[in-house]
Amino acid sequence: MPHFLFFIAFSVVSLRLVAADAEKEFAQILQADNAAITQITSWIHNNLDRIQENETERDALALRIRDRLAPIRQQYLDFLKRHPQHARARVAYGSFLTHIDHRQGAIDQWKQALKTDPKNAAALNNLAIHLGTIALQTRQTRGIQEAFRALDKAIQLNPKEPLYRHNFATLLCSFRQPAARYYKIKPQQITQKAIGEYDAAIKLSPKKFEYAADRAEAFLDLIPFPHAEAIRAWQATLAIAETPDERDWAYLQTAIAHFKGEQWNHVTSTLKRMTGEHHQALAGQLRQATEAKLDEPKP
């Protein structure tokens, strides 16, 4: 073999080894990231009552979380310094930054990933959902059109990813008026478009309770309210509920649909099927409102 061909072949092998090492390191960072988030979630769950009632406990937990995440952040920074074109690492780092509420940092990482890989559907999805979350929290919709464009493109790139379909539908339901202006259709049609996206998500992932529940809830925005269709949607949701809390949520929302449909007796009977405590406050308010309706003099 001529020397220059040997050099070329050797260089290719070296690049492959470097790439393999980078992927192995990236996988280790992801594992460390996931382990940290799982541990932090456990801390919050196990100390929920204390941190809700005690500011000192909240501050102490916040410091503990910051210390737990600091080395993970440094691992991402070191890796990206050596591999600045690694789009998937930037996507992951952007998601990590959302855990420490570094909003602009997350956006910057996803946009940088898209410069390297314009067809990175995960970056587009994350960017869209993050912009939507910021809009909900700040009540400012400056980034919503960008969010619509990003999810439109993510779905074009990967139409069989149910998460993107679900997220798009939720974004439409959350911002009906801006969506109506952007897509140049009526708010009522935006809700119907969202239900169609939920249908697509459910077809791709038929056992996902969240998808079915969000679809059923979307009917509340339709005028006139399609009571029978909404009840069928909640019955389908109840059929795939796996936990008592999911079943209680489906019963509560079914009762709300009956209330909106002015089926007062069905509200009461549905609420009686709830067994847990998590949603009893809402159930109590709905029960009182229903009793008031039943006590109203008939015309």
C-alpha positions as CSV (number, residue, x, y, z in Angstrom):
1,M,0.0,0.0,0.0
2,P,1.4,3.5,-0.9
3,H,2.3,5.5,2.1
4,F,-0.2,8.3,1.5
5,L,-3.1,5.8,1.2
6,F,-2.0,4.2,4.4
7,F,-2.0,7.6,6.1
8,I,-5.5,8.3,4.8
9,A,-6.8,4.9,6.0
10,F,-5.1,5.4,9.4
11,S,-6.7,8.9,9.7
12,V,-10.1,7.5,9.0
13,V,-9.7,4.8,11.7
14,S,-8.4,7.4,14.1
15,L,-11.5,9.7,13.5
16,R,-13.8,6.7,14.1
17,L,-12.1,6.0,17.4
18,V,-12.4,9.6,18.4
19,A,-16.1,9.6,17.5
20,A,-16.6,6.4,19.4
21,D,-14.9,7.8,22.4
22,A,-17.0,11.0,22.2
23,E,-20.2,9.0,22.0
24,K,-19.2,6.9,25.0
25,E,-18.4,10.0,27.0
26,F,-21.7,11.6,26.0
27,A,-23.6,8.5,27.0
28,Q,-21.9,8.7,30.4
29,I,-22.9,12.3,30.8
30,L,-26.5,11.5,30.0
31,Q,-26.5,8.7,32.5
32,A,-25.1,11.1,35.2
33,D,-27.7,13.7,34.2
34,N,-30.6,11.2,34.5
35,A,-29.3,9.9,37.8
36,A,-29.1,13.4,39.2
37,I,-32.6,14.4,38.1
38,T,-34.0,11.2,39.5
39,Q,-32.4,11.8,42.8
40,I,-33.5,15.4,43.0
41,T,-37.1,14.4,42.1
42,S,-36.9,11.9,45.1
43,W,-35.6,14.7,47.4
44,I,-38.5,16.9,46.4
45,H,-41.1,14.2,46.7
46,N,-39.9,13.0,50.1
47,N,-39.7,16.5,51.6
48,L,-42.7,18.1,49.9
49,D,-44.6,19.1,53.0
50,R,-41.5,20.5,54.7
51,I,-40.4,22.7,51.8
52,Q,-44.0,23.9,51.2
53,E,-44.2,25.2,54.8
54,N,-40.6,26.1,55.7
55,E,-38.6,28.7,53.8
56,T,-35.4,27.6,55.5
57,E,-36.0,24.0,54.3
58,R,-36.7,25.3,50.7
59,D,-33.4,27.3,50.7
60,A,-31.5,24.3,52.0
61,L,-32.9,22.0,49.4
62,A,-32.3,24.6,46.6
63,L,-28.6,24.7,47.7
64,R,-28.4,20.9,47.8
65,I,-29.9,20.7,44.3
66,R,-27.4,23.3,43.0
67,D,-24.5,21.4,44.4
68,R,-25.8,18.2,42.9
69,L,-26.2,19.6,39.4
70,A,-23.0,21.7,39.3
71,P,-20.6,18.9,38.3
72,I,-23.1,17.7,35.6
73,R,-23.1,21.1,34.1
74,Q,-19.3,21.2,34.1
75,Q,-19.3,17.9,32.3
76,Y,-21.5,19.2,29.5
77,L,-19.4,22.4,29.2
78,D,-16.1,20.4,29.0
79,F,-17.6,18.1,26.4
80,L,-19.0,20.8,24.2
81,K,-15.7,22.7,24.4
82,R,-14.1,19.7,22.8
83,H,-17.0,18.8,20.6
84,P,-18.8,22.1,19.7
85,Q,-20.6,20.5,16.7
86,H,-22.2,17.7,18.7
87,A,-25.8,18.6,18.2
88,R,-27.3,15.9,20.4
89,A,-25.2,17.0,23.3
90,R,-26.4,20.6,22.8
91,V,-30.0,19.4,22.8
92,A,-29.4,17.5,26.0
93,Y,-27.6,20.4,27.6
94,G,-30.4,22.7,26.7
95,S,-32.8,20.4,28.5
96,F,-30.5,20.3,31.5
97,L,-30.5,24.1,31.7
98,T,-34.2,24.1,32.0
99,H,-33.8,22.2,35.3
100,I,-31.9,25.1,36.7
101,D,-34.3,27.7,35.2
102,H,-31.7,29.1,32.7
103,R,-34.3,29.9,30.1
104,Q,-32.2,31.8,27.6
105,G,-29.3,29.4,28.0
106,A,-31.5,26.5,27.0
107,I,-32.8,28.4,23.9
108,D,-29.3,29.3,22.9
109,Q,-28.2,25.6,23.1
110,W,-31.1,24.4,21.0
111,K,-30.6,27.1,18.4
112,Q,-26.9,26.3,18.2
113,A,-27.8,22.6,17.7
114,L,-30.1,23.6,14.8
115,K,-27.3,25.6,13.2
116,T,-25.2,22.4,13.2
117,D,-28.1,20.1,12.4
118,P,-31.1,22.0,10.9
119,K,-33.1,18.7,10.8
120,N,-32.8,17.9,14.5
121,A,-36.5,17.4,15.3
122,A,-35.8,17.0,19.1
123,A,-34.2,20.5,19.2
124,L,-37.2,21.9,17.3
125,N,-39.6,20.3,19.7
126,N,-37.8,21.4,22.8
127,L,-37.5,24.9,21.6
128,A,-41.2,25.1,20.8
129,I,-42.3,23.8,24.1
130,H,-39.9,26.0,26.0
131,L,-41.1,29.1,24.2
132,G,-44.7,28.1,25.0
133,T,-43.9,27.5,28.7
134,I,-42.3,30.9,28.9
135,A,-45.3,32.5,27.2
136,L,-47.7,30.9,29.7
137,Q,-45.5,32.0,32.7
138,T,-45.0,35.6,31.5
139,R,-48.3,36.0,29.7
140,Q,-46.4,37.4,26.7
141,T,-46.7,35.6,23.4
142,R,-43.7,37.1,21.5
143,G,-42.2,33.7,20.8
144,I,-45.3,31.8,20.0
145,Q,-45.0,32.1,16.2
146,E,-41.5,30.7,16.4
147,A,-42.9,27.9,18.5
148,F,-45.5,27.1,15.9
149,R,-42.9,27.1,13.1
150,A,-40.6,24.9,15.1
151,L,-43.2,22.2,15.8
152,D,-44.5,22.4,12.3
153,K,-41.1,21.5,11.0
154,A,-40.5,18.9,13.7
155,I,-43.6,17.1,12.6
156,Q,-42.6,17.3,9.0
157,L,-39.3,15.8,9.8
158,N,-40.7,13.0,12.0
159,P,-44.5,12.7,11.5
160,K,-44.6,9.4,13.4
161,E,-43.3,10.8,16.7
162,P,-46.5,11.0,19.0
163,L,-44.8,13.4,21.4
164,Y,-44.5,16.1,18.8
165,R,-48.1,15.6,17.7
166,H,-49.3,15.9,21.3
167,N,-47.1,18.9,22.1
168,F,-48.3,20.7,19.0
169,A,-52.0,20.1,19.9
170,T,-51.3,21.3,23.5
171,L,-49.6,24.4,22.1
172,L,-52.6,25.1,19.9
173,C,-55.1,24.7,22.7
174,S,-53.0,26.9,25.0
175,F,-52.7,29.8,22.5
176,R,-55.9,29.6,20.4
177,Q,-56.1,33.3,19.5
178,P,-52.4,33.6,18.4
179,A,-52.7,30.3,16.6
180,A,-55.8,31.5,14.8
181,R,-54.0,34.6,13.6
182,Y,-50.9,32.6,12.6
183,Y,-52.8,29.9,10.7
184,K,-55.4,32.3,9.4
185,I,-58.4,30.3,10.6
186,K,-61.0,30.7,13.4
187,P,-60.3,29.8,17.1
188,Q,-63.0,27.1,16.8
189,Q,-61.0,25.6,13.9
190,I,-57.8,25.7,15.9
191,T,-59.5,23.5,18.6
192,Q,-60.6,21.1,15.9
193,K,-57.1,21.1,14.4
194,A,-55.7,20.4,17.9
195,I,-58.1,17.4,18.3
196,G,-56.9,16.1,15.0
197,E,-53.3,16.3,16.2
198,Y,-54.3,14.5,19.5
199,D,-56.0,11.8,17.3
200,A,-52.7,11.4,15.5
201,A,-50.7,11.1,18.7
202,I,-53.2,8.5,20.1
203,K,-53.1,6.5,17.0
204,L,-49.3,6.3,17.3
205,S,-49.4,5.7,21.1
206,P,-52.9,4.4,22.0
207,K,-52.2,3.6,25.7
208,K,-50.9,7.0,26.7
209,F,-53.3,8.4,29.3
210,E,-52.0,12.0,29.0
211,Y,-52.7,12.1,25.3
212,A,-56.3,10.8,25.7
213,A,-57.0,13.1,28.6
214,D,-55.8,16.2,26.9
215,R,-57.8,15.3,23.8
216,A,-61.0,14.9,25.9
217,E,-60.4,18.2,27.7
218,A,-60.1,20.0,24.4
219,F,-63.8,19.6,23.7
220,L,-64.6,22.1,26.4
221,D,-63.4,24.9,24.0
222,L,-65.9,24.0,21.3
223,I,-69.1,26.0,20.9
224,P,-71.7,24.6,21.1
225,F,-70.3,22.2,23.6
226,P,-70.5,18.6,22.1
227,H,-71.5,16.9,25.4
228,A,-72.0,13.4,24.0
229,E,-68.7,13.5,22.1
230,A,-66.8,14.8,25.2
231,I,-68.3,12.0,27.4
232,R,-67.2,9.4,24.8
233,A,-63.7,10.9,24.9
234,W,-63.5,10.6,28.7
235,Q,-64.9,7.0,28.6
236,A,-62.1,6.1,26.2
237,T,-59.6,7.8,28.5
238,L,-61.0,6.0,31.6
239,A,-60.5,2.7,29.7
240,I,-56.7,3.1,29.6
241,A,-56.3,4.6,33.1
242,E,-53.8,2.5,35.0
243,T,-53.7,4.2,38.5
244,P,-56.4,5.3,40.9
245,D,-55.3,8.9,40.5
246,E,-55.7,8.7,36.7
247,R,-59.2,7.1,37.2
248,D,-60.2,9.9,39.6
249,W,-59.0,12.5,37.2
250,A,-61.1,11.0,34.4
251,Y,-64.1,10.8,36.6
252,L,-63.7,14.4,37.7
253,Q,-63.3,15.7,34.2
254,T,-66.3,13.5,33.1
255,A,-68.3,15.3,35.8
256,I,-67.1,18.7,34.5
257,A,-68.3,17.7,31.0
258,H,-71.7,16.7,32.5
259,F,-71.9,20.0,34.3
260,K,-71.1,22.0,31.1
261,G,-73.7,19.9,29.4
262,E,-76.2,20.7,32.2
263,Q,-76.6,17.0,33.1
264,W,-76.7,17.8,36.8
265,N,-77.7,14.3,38.1
266,H,-74.9,12.7,36.1
267,V,-72.4,15.1,37.8
268,T,-73.3,13.9,41.2
269,S,-73.3,10.2,40.3
270,T,-69.9,10.5,38.5
271,L,-68.2,12.3,41.4
272,K,-69.3,9.5,43.8
273,R,-67.0,7.1,41.8
274,M,-63.9,9.0,42.9
275,T,-61.9,7.1,45.6
276,G,-58.8,9.2,46.3
277,E,-58.0,12.5,48.0
278,H,-55.9,14.3,45.5
279,H,-58.8,15.9,43.6
280,Q,-61.4,16.2,46.3
281,A,-61.1,20.0,46.6
282,L,-62.1,20.4,43.0
283,A,-64.7,17.7,43.3
284,G,-66.2,19.6,46.3
285,Q,-66.5,22.8,44.4
286,L,-68.1,21.1,41.5
287,R,-70.5,19.3,43.9
288,Q,-71.6,22.6,45.5
289,A,-72.1,24.3,42.1
290,T,-74.2,21.3,41.0
291,E,-76.3,21.4,44.1
292,A,-77.0,25.1,43.6
293,K,-78.1,24.3,40.0
294,L,-80.4,21.5,41.3
295,D,-81.9,23.9,43.9
296,E,-82.7,26.6,41.4
297,P,-86.5,27.0,40.8
298,K,-87.6,25.5,37.6
299,P,-89.2,28.0,35.1
